[in-house]
């Protein structure tokens, strides 16, 4: 899942070297939190107008996690 998130975001940003993902252990509800870090200049590209791109990224990630019987959440830092 981490590789999927990085692949999606690398297509959006200019500074690919600044993209990193931290993964937390599952919490008490079994939700795994992925913390996405990008360069400050690329933050707008990842979030998109009115958060549409961020919402789409979260939707794709949730669909992929569902196929693996996981619950995930993506936070953009």
PDB file of N, CA, C and O in Angstrom:
ATOM      1  N   UNK A   1       0.824  -1.194   0.000  1.00  0.00           N
ATOM      2  CA  UNK A   1       0.000   0.000   0.000  1.00  0.00           C
ATOM      3  C   UNK A   1       0.869   1.259   0.000  1.00  0.00           C
ATOM      4  O   UNK A   1       0.536   2.256  -0.641  1.00  0.00           O
ATOM      5  N   UNK A   2       1.968   1.200   0.715  1.00  0.00           N
ATOM      6  CA  UNK A   2       2.867   2.338   0.766  1.00  0.00           C
ATOM      7  C   UNK A   2       3.410   2.646  -0.630  1.00  0.00           C
ATOM      8  O   UNK A   2       3.518   3.811  -1.013  1.00  0.00           O
ATOM      9  N   UNK A   3       3.750   1.604  -1.387  1.00  0.00           N
ATOM     10  CA  UNK A   3       4.278   1.787  -2.735  1.00  0.00           C
ATOM     11  C   UNK A   3       3.226   2.384  -3.661  1.00  0.00           C
ATOM     12  O   UNK A   3       3.550   3.199  -4.524  1.00  0.00           O
ATOM     13  N   UNK A   4       1.977   1.987  -3.489  1.00  0.00           N
ATOM     14  CA  UNK A   4       0.882   2.546  -4.293  1.00  0.00           C
ATOM     15  C   UNK A   4       0.737   4.038  -4.032  1.00  0.00           C
ATOM     16  O   UNK A   4       0.597   4.822  -4.971  1.00  0.00           O
ATOM     17  N   UNK A   5       0.768   4.431  -2.784  1.00  0.00           N
ATOM     18  CA  UNK A   5       0.644   5.839  -2.431  1.00  0.00           C
ATOM     19  C   UNK A   5       1.798   6.652  -3.019  1.00  0.00           C
ATOM     20  O   UNK A   5       1.580   7.738  -3.556  1.00  0.00           O
ATOM     21  N   UNK A   6       3.004   6.142  -2.921  1.00  0.00           N
ATOM     22  CA  UNK A   6       4.161   6.850  -3.468  1.00  0.00           C
ATOM     23  C   UNK A   6       4.056   6.958  -4.986  1.00  0.00           C
ATOM     24  O   UNK A   6       4.381   8.001  -5.552  1.00  0.00           O
ATOM     25  N   UNK A   7       3.610   5.906  -5.647  1.00  0.00           N
ATOM     26  CA  UNK A   7       3.476   5.932  -7.104  1.00  0.00           C
ATOM     27  C   UNK A   7       2.443   6.964  -7.548  1.00  0.00           C
ATOM     28  O   UNK A   7       2.658   7.673  -8.531  1.00  0.00           O
ATOM     29  N   UNK A   8       1.337   7.051  -6.839  1.00  0.00           N
ATOM     30  CA  UNK A   8       0.298   8.029  -7.181  1.00  0.00           C
ATOM     31  C   UNK A   8       0.832   9.442  -7.016  1.00  0.00           C
ATOM     32  O   UNK A   8       0.659  10.280  -7.901  1.00  0.00           O
ATOM     33  N   UNK A   9       1.476   9.709  -5.898  1.00  0.00           N
ATOM     34  CA  UNK A   9       1.927  11.061  -5.587  1.00  0.00           C
ATOM     35  C   UNK A   9       3.093  11.483  -6.478  1.00  0.00           C
ATOM     36  O   UNK A   9       3.196  12.655  -6.839  1.00  0.00           O
ATOM     37  N   UNK A  10       3.972  10.547  -6.837  1.00  0.00           N
ATOM     38  CA  UNK A  10       5.099  10.894  -7.702  1.00  0.00           C
ATOM     39  C   UNK A  10       4.635  11.420  -9.051  1.00  0.00           C
ATOM     40  O   UNK A  10       5.344  12.210  -9.675  1.00  0.00           O
ATOM     41  N   UNK A  11       3.477  11.008  -9.510  1.00  0.00           N
ATOM     42  CA  UNK A  11       2.932  11.521 -10.759  1.00  0.00           C
ATOM     43  C   UNK A  11       2.413  12.940 -10.645  1.00  0.00           C
ATOM     44  O   UNK A  11       2.173  13.590 -11.662  1.00  0.00           O
ATOM     45  N   UNK A  12       2.237  13.429  -9.439  1.00  0.00           N
ATOM     46  CA  UNK A  12       1.664  14.757  -9.226  1.00  0.00           C
ATOM     47  C   UNK A  12       2.691  15.829  -8.901  1.00  0.00           C
ATOM     48  O   UNK A  12       2.502  16.994  -9.252  1.00  0.00           O
ATOM     49  N   UNK A  13       3.773  15.450  -8.237  1.00  0.00           N
ATOM     50  CA  UNK A  13       4.692  16.446  -7.692  1.00  0.00           C
ATOM     51  C   UNK A  13       5.874  16.708  -8.625  1.00  0.00           C
ATOM     52  O   UNK A  13       6.167  15.910  -9.516  1.00  0.00           O
ATOM     53  N   UNK A  14       6.546  17.841  -8.404  1.00  0.00           N
ATOM     54  CA  UNK A  14       7.765  18.163  -9.144  1.00  0.00           C
ATOM     55  C   UNK A  14       8.995  17.634  -8.413  1.00  0.00           C
ATOM     56  O   UNK A  14       9.911  17.103  -9.040  1.00  0.00           O
ATOM     57  N   UNK A  15       9.016  17.778  -7.088  1.00  0.00           N
ATOM     58  CA  UNK A  15      10.159  17.344  -6.284  1.00  0.00           C
ATOM     59  C   UNK A  15       9.901  15.933  -5.747  1.00  0.00           C
ATOM     60  O   UNK A  15       9.409  15.760  -4.632  1.00  0.00           O
ATOM     61  N   UNK A  16      10.242  14.930  -6.562  1.00  0.00           N
ATOM     62  CA  UNK A  16       9.962  13.542  -6.190  1.00  0.00           C
ATOM     63  C   UNK A  16      10.827  13.061  -5.022  1.00  0.00           C
ATOM     64  O   UNK A  16      10.460  12.117  -4.323  1.00  0.00           O
ATOM     65  N   UNK A  17      11.974  13.712  -4.813  1.00  0.00           N
ATOM     66  CA  UNK A  17      12.863  13.293  -3.728  1.00  0.00           C
ATOM     67  C   UNK A  17      12.301  13.674  -2.353  1.00  0.00           C
ATOM     68  O   UNK A  17      12.720  13.112  -1.341  1.00  0.00           O
ATOM     69  N   UNK A  18      11.364  14.616  -2.308  1.00  0.00           N
ATOM     70  CA  UNK A  18      10.793  15.055  -1.034  1.00  0.00           C
ATOM     71  C   UNK A  18       9.601  14.210  -0.607  1.00  0.00           C
ATOM     72  O   UNK A  18       9.079  14.400   0.491  1.00  0.00           O
ATOM     73  N   UNK A  19       9.160  13.281  -1.450  1.00  0.00           N
ATOM     74  CA  UNK A  19       7.995  12.452  -1.123  1.00  0.00           C
ATOM     75  C   UNK A  19       8.417  11.348  -0.164  1.00  0.00           C
ATOM     76  O   UNK A  19       9.344  10.588  -0.444  1.00  0.00           O
ATOM     77  N   UNK A  20       7.728  11.270   0.971  1.00  0.00           N
ATOM     78  CA  UNK A  20       7.975  10.182   1.912  1.00  0.00           C
ATOM     79  C   UNK A  20       6.667   9.807   2.595  1.00  0.00           C
ATOM     80  O   UNK A  20       5.753  10.622   2.717  1.00  0.00           O
ATOM     81  N   UNK A  21       6.599   8.559   3.035  1.00  0.00           N
ATOM     82  CA  UNK A  21       5.398   8.043   3.686  1.00  0.00           C
ATOM     83  C   UNK A  21       5.806   7.346   4.971  1.00  0.00           C
ATOM     84  O   UNK A  21       6.667   6.466   4.963  1.00  0.00           O
ATOM     85  N   UNK A  22       5.186   7.741   6.078  1.00  0.00           N
ATOM     86  CA  UNK A  22       5.372   7.062   7.352  1.00  0.00           C
ATOM     87  C   UNK A  22       4.116   6.259   7.645  1.00  0.00           C
ATOM     88  O   UNK A  22       3.001   6.738   7.439  1.00  0.00           O
ATOM     89  N   UNK A  23       4.300   5.048   8.123  1.00  0.00           N
ATOM     90  CA  UNK A  23       3.160   4.165   8.393  1.00  0.00           C
ATOM     91  C   UNK A  23       3.092   3.887   9.886  1.00  0.00           C
ATOM     92  O   UNK A  23       4.070   3.442  10.486  1.00  0.00           O
ATOM     93  N   UNK A  24       1.930   4.153  10.487  1.00  0.00           N
ATOM     94  CA  UNK A  24       1.718   3.853  11.897  1.00  0.00           C
ATOM     95  C   UNK A  24       1.219   2.415  12.049  1.00  0.00           C
ATOM     96  O   UNK A  24       0.669   1.826  11.118  1.00  0.00           O
ATOM     97  N   UNK A  25       1.423   1.882  13.224  1.00  0.00           N
ATOM     98  CA  UNK A  25       0.874   0.569  13.547  1.00  0.00           C
ATOM     99  C   UNK A  25      -0.650   0.680  13.630  1.00  0.00           C
ATOM    100  O   UNK A  25      -1.168   1.760  13.914  1.00  0.00           O
ATOM    101  N   UNK A  26      -1.373  -0.408  13.390  1.00  0.00           N
ATOM    102  CA  UNK A  26      -2.845  -0.349  13.497  1.00  0.00           C
ATOM    103  C   UNK A  26      -3.281   0.078  14.893  1.00  0.00           C
ATOM    104  O   UNK A  26      -2.735  -0.391  15.892  1.00  0.00           O
ATOM    105  N   UNK A  27      -4.265   0.968  14.958  1.00  0.00           N
ATOM    106  CA  UNK A  27      -4.772   1.417  16.254  1.00  0.00           C
ATOM    107  C   UNK A  27      -5.770   0.395  16.793  1.00  0.00           C
ATOM    108  O   UNK A  27      -5.902  -0.699  16.244  1.00  0.00           O
ATOM    109  N   UNK A  28      -6.470   0.756  17.870  1.00  0.00           N
ATOM    110  CA  UNK A  28      -7.377  -0.205  18.517  1.00  0.00           C
ATOM    111  C   UNK A  28      -8.537  -0.623  17.621  1.00  0.00           C
ATOM    112  O   UNK A  28      -9.143  -1.671  17.843  1.00  0.00           O
ATOM    113  N   UNK A  29      -8.852   0.189  16.607  1.00  0.00           N
ATOM    114  CA  UNK A  29      -9.926  -0.161  15.668  1.00  0.00           C
ATOM    115  C   UNK A  29      -9.386  -0.883  14.444  1.00  0.00           C
ATOM    116  O   UNK A  29     -10.157  -1.242  13.553  1.00  0.00           O
ATOM    117  N   UNK A  30      -8.084  -1.102  14.382  1.00  0.00           N
ATOM    118  CA  UNK A  30      -7.473  -1.794  13.253  1.00  0.00           C
ATOM    119  C   UNK A  30      -7.183  -0.897  12.066  1.00  0.00           C
ATOM    120  O   UNK A  30      -6.946  -1.397  10.966  1.00  0.00           O
ATOM    121  N   UNK A  31      -7.196   0.414  12.257  1.00  0.00           N
ATOM    122  CA  UNK A  31      -6.954   1.359  11.167  1.00  0.00           C
ATOM    123  C   UNK A  31      -5.465   1.692  11.100  1.00  0.00           C
ATOM    124  O   UNK A  31      -4.860   2.075  12.102  1.00  0.00           O
ATOM    125  N   UNK A  32      -4.883   1.543   9.914  1.00  0.00           N
ATOM    126  CA  UNK A  32      -3.488   1.878   9.678  1.00  0.00           C
ATOM    127  C   UNK A  32      -3.447   3.282   9.092  1.00  0.00           C
ATOM    128  O   UNK A  32      -4.131   3.563   8.108  1.00  0.00           O
ATOM    129  N   UNK A  33      -2.651   4.169   9.689  1.00  0.00           N
ATOM    130  CA  UNK A  33      -2.565   5.556   9.233  1.00  0.00           C
ATOM    131  C   UNK A  33      -1.285   5.744   8.425  1.00  0.00           C
ATOM    132  O   UNK A  33      -0.189   5.433   8.889  1.00  0.00           O
ATOM    133  N   UNK A  34      -1.446   6.259   7.211  1.00  0.00           N
ATOM    134  CA  UNK A  34      -0.324   6.591   6.341  1.00  0.00           C
ATOM    135  C   UNK A  34      -0.147   8.103   6.352  1.00  0.00           C
ATOM    136  O   UNK A  34      -1.074   8.837   6.010  1.00  0.00           O
ATOM    137  N   UNK A  35       1.043   8.580   6.745  1.00  0.00           N
ATOM    138  CA  UNK A  35       1.339  10.008   6.777  1.00  0.00           C
ATOM    139  C   UNK A  35       2.172  10.334   5.541  1.00  0.00           C
ATOM    140  O   UNK A  35       3.306   9.876   5.406  1.00  0.00           O
ATOM    141  N   UNK A  36       1.598  11.129   4.646  1.00  0.00           N
ATOM    142  CA  UNK A  36       2.270  11.512   3.405  1.00  0.00           C
ATOM    143  C   UNK A  36       2.947  12.858   3.595  1.00  0.00           C
ATOM    144  O   UNK A  36       2.320  13.823   4.034  1.00  0.00           O
ATOM    145  N   UNK A  37       4.241  12.920   3.260  1.00  0.00           N
ATOM    146  CA  UNK A  37       4.998  14.163   3.357  1.00  0.00           C
ATOM    147  C   UNK A  37       5.487  14.540   1.962  1.00  0.00           C
ATOM    148  O   UNK A  37       6.092  13.724   1.267  1.00  0.00           O
ATOM    149  N   UNK A  38       5.219  15.786   1.557  1.00  0.00           N
ATOM    150  CA  UNK A  38       5.706  16.302   0.283  1.00  0.00           C
ATOM    151  C   UNK A  38       6.330  17.672   0.521  1.00  0.00           C
ATOM    152  O   UNK A  38       6.184  18.250   1.598  1.00  0.00           O
ATOM    153  N   UNK A  39       7.026  18.188  -0.489  1.00  0.00           N
ATOM    154  CA  UNK A  39       7.623  19.515  -0.379  1.00  0.00           C
ATOM    155  C   UNK A  39       6.516  20.559  -0.261  1.00  0.00           C
ATOM    156  O   UNK A  39       5.402  20.356  -0.742  1.00  0.00           O
ATOM    157  N   UNK A  40       6.836  21.668   0.382  1.00  0.00           N
ATOM    158  CA  UNK A  40       5.839  22.723   0.594  1.00  0.00           C
ATOM    159  C   UNK A  40       5.304  23.258  -0.726  1.00  0.00           C
ATOM    160  O   UNK A  40       4.124  23.594  -0.823  1.00  0.00           O
ATOM    161  N   UNK A  41       6.157  23.340  -1.744  1.00  0.00           N
ATOM    162  CA  UNK A  41       5.713  23.847  -3.048  1.00  0.00           C
ATOM    163  C   UNK A  41       4.738  22.894  -3.738  1.00  0.00           C
ATOM    164  O   UNK A  41       3.920  23.325  -4.551  1.00  0.00           O
ATOM    165  N   UNK A  42       4.820  21.619  -3.421  1.00  0.00           N
ATOM    166  CA  UNK A  42       3.957  20.619  -4.054  1.00  0.00           C
ATOM    167  C   UNK A  42       2.681  20.333  -3.277  1.00  0.00           C
ATOM    168  O   UNK A  42       1.840  19.560  -3.735  1.00  0.00           O
ATOM    169  N   UNK A  43       2.526  20.939  -2.118  1.00  0.00           N
ATOM    170  CA  UNK A  43       1.363  20.663  -1.275  1.00  0.00           C
ATOM    171  C   UNK A  43       0.060  20.971  -2.022  1.00  0.00           C
ATOM    172  O   UNK A  43      -0.892  20.194  -1.945  1.00  0.00           O
ATOM    173  N   UNK A  44       0.010  22.072  -2.725  1.00  0.00           N
ATOM    174  CA  UNK A  44      -1.204  22.443  -3.459  1.00  0.00           C
ATOM    175  C   UNK A  44      -1.533  21.465  -4.563  1.00  0.00           C
ATOM    176  O   UNK A  44      -2.706  21.219  -4.842  1.00  0.00           O
ATOM    177  N   UNK A  45      -0.518  20.902  -5.199  1.00  0.00           N
ATOM    178  CA  UNK A  45      -0.744  19.920  -6.260  1.00  0.00           C
ATOM    179  C   UNK A  45      -1.367  18.639  -5.704  1.00  0.00           C
ATOM    180  O   UNK A  45      -2.223  18.024  -6.340  1.00  0.00           O
ATOM    181  N   UNK A  46      -0.926  18.251  -4.515  1.00  0.00           N
ATOM    182  CA  UNK A  46      -1.429  17.011  -3.919  1.00  0.00           C
ATOM    183  C   UNK A  46      -2.829  17.199  -3.353  1.00  0.00           C
ATOM    184  O   UNK A  46      -3.652  16.286  -3.422  1.00  0.00           O
ATOM    185  N   UNK A  47      -3.104  18.364  -2.799  1.00  0.00           N
ATOM    186  CA  UNK A  47      -4.425  18.610  -2.222  1.00  0.00           C
ATOM    187  C   UNK A  47      -5.450  18.938  -3.308  1.00  0.00           C
ATOM    188  O   UNK A  47      -6.571  18.430  -3.275  1.00  0.00           O
ATOM    189  N   UNK A  48      -5.075  19.777  -4.261  1.00  0.00           N
ATOM    190  CA  UNK A  48      -5.972  20.117  -5.359  1.00  0.00           C
ATOM    191  C   UNK A  48      -7.006  21.144  -4.952  1.00  0.00           C
ATOM    192  O   UNK A  48      -7.137  21.491  -3.778  1.00  0.00           O
ATOM    193  N   UNK A  49      -7.742  21.627  -5.947  1.00  0.00           N
ATOM    194  CA  UNK A  49      -8.782  22.619  -5.684  1.00  0.00           C
ATOM    195  C   UNK A  49      -9.880  21.996  -4.841  1.00  0.00           C
ATOM    196  O   UNK A  49     -10.437  20.955  -5.187  1.00  0.00           O
ATOM    197  N   UNK A  50     -10.175  22.642  -3.746  1.00  0.00           N
ATOM    198  CA  UNK A  50     -11.199  22.209  -2.797  1.00  0.00           C
ATOM    199  C   UNK A  50     -10.961  20.781  -2.303  1.00  0.00           C
ATOM    200  O   UNK A  50     -11.902  20.092  -1.908  1.00  0.00           O
ATOM    201  N   UNK A  51      -9.688  20.336  -2.327  1.00  0.00           N
ATOM    202  CA  UNK A  51      -9.341  19.026  -1.797  1.00  0.00           C
ATOM    203  C   UNK A  51      -9.741  17.852  -2.663  1.00  0.00           C
ATOM    204  O   UNK A  51      -9.782  16.718  -2.187  1.00  0.00           O
ATOM    205  N   UNK A  52     -10.038  18.105  -3.927  1.00  0.00           N
ATOM    206  CA  UNK A  52     -10.529  17.025  -4.793  1.00  0.00           C
ATOM    207  C   UNK A  52      -9.476  15.949  -5.053  1.00  0.00           C
ATOM    208  O   UNK A  52      -9.797  14.761  -5.044  1.00  0.00           O
ATOM    209  N   UNK A  53      -8.228  16.345  -5.283  1.00  0.00           N
ATOM    210  CA  UNK A  53      -7.183  15.356  -5.560  1.00  0.00           C
ATOM    211  C   UNK A  53      -6.887  14.545  -4.304  1.00  0.00           C
ATOM    212  O   UNK A  53      -6.714  13.328  -4.379  1.00  0.00           O
ATOM    213  N   UNK A  54      -6.827  15.210  -3.149  1.00  0.00           N
ATOM    214  CA  UNK A  54      -6.598  14.496  -1.889  1.00  0.00           C
ATOM    215  C   UNK A  54      -7.714  13.491  -1.638  1.00  0.00           C
ATOM    216  O   UNK A  54      -7.456  12.373  -1.192  1.00  0.00           O
ATOM    217  N   UNK A  55      -8.943  13.879  -1.920  1.00  0.00           N
ATOM    218  CA  UNK A  55     -10.076  12.965  -1.730  1.00  0.00           C
ATOM    219  C   UNK A  55      -9.966  11.768  -2.672  1.00  0.00           C
ATOM    220  O   UNK A  55     -10.262  10.638  -2.284  1.00  0.00           O
ATOM    221  N   UNK A  56      -9.538  12.019  -3.912  1.00  0.00           N
ATOM    222  CA  UNK A  56      -9.382  10.932  -4.877  1.00  0.00           C
ATOM    223  C   UNK A  56      -8.272   9.973  -4.450  1.00  0.00           C
ATOM    224  O   UNK A  56      -8.416   8.757  -4.579  1.00  0.00           O
ATOM    225  N   UNK A  57      -7.164  10.520  -3.941  1.00  0.00           N
ATOM    226  CA  UNK A  57      -6.066   9.672  -3.459  1.00  0.00           C
ATOM    227  C   UNK A  57      -6.562   8.788  -2.319  1.00  0.00           C
ATOM    228  O   UNK A  57      -6.274   7.591  -2.284  1.00  0.00           O
ATOM    229  N   UNK A  58      -7.307   9.378  -1.388  1.00  0.00           N
ATOM    230  CA  UNK A  58      -7.823   8.602  -0.249  1.00  0.00           C
ATOM    231  C   UNK A  58      -8.793   7.520  -0.725  1.00  0.00           C
ATOM    232  O   UNK A  58      -8.799   6.414  -0.183  1.00  0.00           O
ATOM    233  N   UNK A  59      -9.608   7.827  -1.729  1.00  0.00           N
ATOM    234  CA  UNK A  59     -10.573   6.849  -2.247  1.00  0.00           C
ATOM    235  C   UNK A  59      -9.857   5.662  -2.880  1.00  0.00           C
ATOM    236  O   UNK A  59     -10.220   4.513  -2.628  1.00  0.00           O
ATOM    237  N   UNK A  60      -8.846   5.929  -3.697  1.00  0.00           N
ATOM    238  CA  UNK A  60      -8.087   4.849  -4.344  1.00  0.00           C
ATOM    239  C   UNK A  60      -7.375   3.999  -3.299  1.00  0.00           C
ATOM    240  O   UNK A  60      -7.363   2.772  -3.392  1.00  0.00           O
ATOM    241  N   UNK A  61      -6.784   4.652  -2.309  1.00  0.00           N
ATOM    242  CA  UNK A  61      -6.077   3.910  -1.267  1.00  0.00           C
ATOM    243  C   UNK A  61      -7.035   3.045  -0.446  1.00  0.00           C
ATOM    244  O   UNK A  61      -6.708   1.909  -0.105  1.00  0.00           O
ATOM    245  N   UNK A  62      -8.217   3.581  -0.127  1.00  0.00           N
ATOM    246  CA  UNK A  62      -9.204   2.802   0.626  1.00  0.00           C
ATOM    247  C   UNK A  62      -9.682   1.599  -0.182  1.00  0.00           C
ATOM    248  O   UNK A  62      -9.898   0.521   0.372  1.00  0.00           O
ATOM    249  N   UNK A  63      -9.849   1.784  -1.496  1.00  0.00           N
ATOM    250  CA  UNK A  63     -10.280   0.676  -2.346  1.00  0.00           C
ATOM    251  C   UNK A  63      -9.214  -0.416  -2.389  1.00  0.00           C
ATOM    252  O   UNK A  63      -9.530  -1.603  -2.302  1.00  0.00           O
ATOM    253  N   UNK A  64      -7.956  -0.013  -2.522  1.00  0.00           N
ATOM    254  CA  UNK A  64      -6.871  -0.990  -2.523  1.00  0.00           C
ATOM    255  C   UNK A  64      -6.747  -1.713  -1.198  1.00  0.00           C
ATOM    256  O   UNK A  64      -6.480  -2.914  -1.164  1.00  0.00           O
ATOM    257  N   UNK A  65      -6.939  -0.994  -0.114  1.00  0.00           N
ATOM    258  CA  UNK A  65      -6.861  -1.606   1.215  1.00  0.00           C
ATOM    259  C   UNK A  65      -8.022  -2.562   1.432  1.00  0.00           C
ATOM    260  O   UNK A  65      -7.862  -3.596   2.081  1.00  0.00           O
ATOM    261  N   UNK A  66      -9.167  -2.231   0.905  1.00  0.00           N
ATOM    262  CA  UNK A  66     -10.333  -3.103   1.044  1.00  0.00           C
ATOM    263  C   UNK A  66     -10.109  -4.452   0.396  1.00  0.00           C
ATOM    264  O   UNK A  66     -10.602  -5.469   0.882  1.00  0.00           O
ATOM    265  N   UNK A  67      -9.371  -4.465  -0.696  1.00  0.00           N
ATOM    266  CA  UNK A  67      -9.066  -5.724  -1.375  1.00  0.00           C
ATOM    267  C   UNK A  67      -8.147  -6.601  -0.532  1.00  0.00           C
ATOM    268  O   UNK A  67      -8.120  -7.821  -0.699  1.00  0.00           O
ATOM    269  N   UNK A  68      -7.390  -5.974   0.377  1.00  0.00           N
ATOM    270  CA  UNK A  68      -6.488  -6.716   1.258  1.00  0.00           C
ATOM    271  C   UNK A  68      -7.054  -6.844   2.668  1.00  0.00           C
ATOM    272  O   UNK A  68      -6.331  -7.194   3.601  1.00  0.00           O
ATOM    273  N   UNK A  69      -8.340  -6.561   2.823  1.00  0.00           N
ATOM    274  CA  UNK A  69      -9.029  -6.630   4.113  1.00  0.00           C
ATOM    275  C   UNK A  69      -8.342  -5.771   5.183  1.00  0.00           C
ATOM    276  O   UNK A  69      -8.171  -6.198   6.325  1.00  0.00           O
ATOM    277  N   UNK A  70      -7.953  -4.556   4.789  1.00  0.00           N
ATOM    278  CA  UNK A  70      -7.338  -3.614   5.716  1.00  0.00           C
ATOM    279  C   UNK A  70      -8.208  -2.364   5.797  1.00  0.00           C
ATOM    280  O   UNK A  70      -8.991  -2.072   4.893  1.00  0.00           O
ATOM    281  N   UNK A  71      -8.056  -1.638   6.889  1.00  0.00           N
ATOM    282  CA  UNK A  71      -8.675  -0.340   7.029  1.00  0.00           C
ATOM    283  C   UNK A  71      -7.544   0.681   7.112  1.00  0.00           C
ATOM    284  O   UNK A  71      -6.649   0.550   7.947  1.00  0.00           O
ATOM    285  N   UNK A  72      -7.581   1.699   6.248  1.00  0.00           N
ATOM    286  CA  UNK A  72      -6.494   2.666   6.252  1.00  0.00           C
ATOM    287  C   UNK A  72      -7.053   4.079   6.264  1.00  0.00           C
ATOM    288  O   UNK A  72      -8.235   4.315   6.012  1.00  0.00           O
ATOM    289  N   UNK A  73      -6.153   5.010   6.568  1.00  0.00           N
ATOM    290  CA  UNK A  73      -6.461   6.432   6.519  1.00  0.00           C
ATOM    291  C   UNK A  73      -5.198   7.120   6.019  1.00  0.00           C
ATOM    292  O   UNK A  73      -4.094   6.774   6.438  1.00  0.00           O
ATOM    293  N   UNK A  74      -5.355   8.086   5.129  1.00  0.00           N
ATOM    294  CA  UNK A  74      -4.215   8.819   4.575  1.00  0.00           C
ATOM    295  C   UNK A  74      -4.264  10.255   5.093  1.00  0.00           C
ATOM    296  O   UNK A  74      -5.260  10.956   4.917  1.00  0.00           O
ATOM    297  N   UNK A  75      -3.182  10.679   5.728  1.00  0.00           N
ATOM    298  CA  UNK A  75      -3.060  12.059   6.182  1.00  0.00           C
ATOM    299  C   UNK A  75      -1.960  12.738   5.392  1.00  0.00           C
ATOM    300  O   UNK A  75      -0.872  12.183   5.237  1.00  0.00           O
ATOM    301  N   UNK A  76      -2.231  13.923   4.895  1.00  0.00           N
ATOM    302  CA  UNK A  76      -1.246  14.667   4.123  1.00  0.00           C
ATOM    303  C   UNK A  76      -0.643  15.727   5.030  1.00  0.00           C
ATOM    304  O   UNK A  76      -1.325  16.659   5.457  1.00  0.00           O
ATOM    305  N   UNK A  77       0.651  15.573   5.318  1.00  0.00           N
ATOM    306  CA  UNK A  77       1.348  16.493   6.223  1.00  0.00           C
ATOM    307  C   UNK A  77       2.242  17.413   5.422  1.00  0.00           C
ATOM    308  O   UNK A  77       2.920  18.267   5.994  1.00  0.00           O
TER     309      UNK A  77
END
